[in-house]
């Protein structure tokens, strides 16, 4: 005989832990973010979480089906942080730029968590809210559905790809990160024009720009392209297009 399904809220722990805290999904996620920041992805285990929360590790499985489920919740929490304070202005370019920068900032603020979660699809509330918002901004701006989905795809993937790339750099050991950044001054800046004329002429600019994120530039290029496509759609319709 199959066991009856226990509602999710009844699986939650009501008694405080030994340290007096009442567990919740939010508390576990916040603690997991701290452990990732302090120990990296290899430090995020049920045992370490149990120690940090002063509870038996098995208690965590009342809240999450496993560590992968917790990973998805962490990713969704980062998107939730990006959504905090975001408000639509009615200007679609400004709205999407603001959304993209917020998502990127939320991820790079937690680089170890970003590396772990940027490639995942959580299907959770905050991710769904962000996707709905982006698609609605595009459709309200006047993009046909296929074009809106095409731009949404490029927007989300570009944002998360740069978040993962920039987070991976920030997650490096500090000595490795300094070495990578110094390479633009110690190696590229010293290449002779006789052998590498284009690098030599660009070296001062490369040394300044290549240690920063290219995401704002890539985002502007993507949105500029989308705006031109929308202008083309409007012009085509004005000429009697279907």
Secondary structure, DSSP 8 states (H G I E B T S, - for coil): -------GGGGS--S--TTS----HHHHHHHHHHHHHHH-GGG--HHHHHHHHTS-GGGGGGT-SSHHHHHHHHHHHHHHHHHTT----S-HHHHHHHHHHHHHHHHHTTHHHHHHHTT-----HHHHHHHHHHHHHHHHHT--HHHHHHHHHHHHHHHHHHHHHHHHHHTS-HHHHHHHHHHHHHTGGG--TTT-HHHHHHHHHHHHHTTS-SHHHHHHHHHHHHHHHHHHHHHHHHTT--
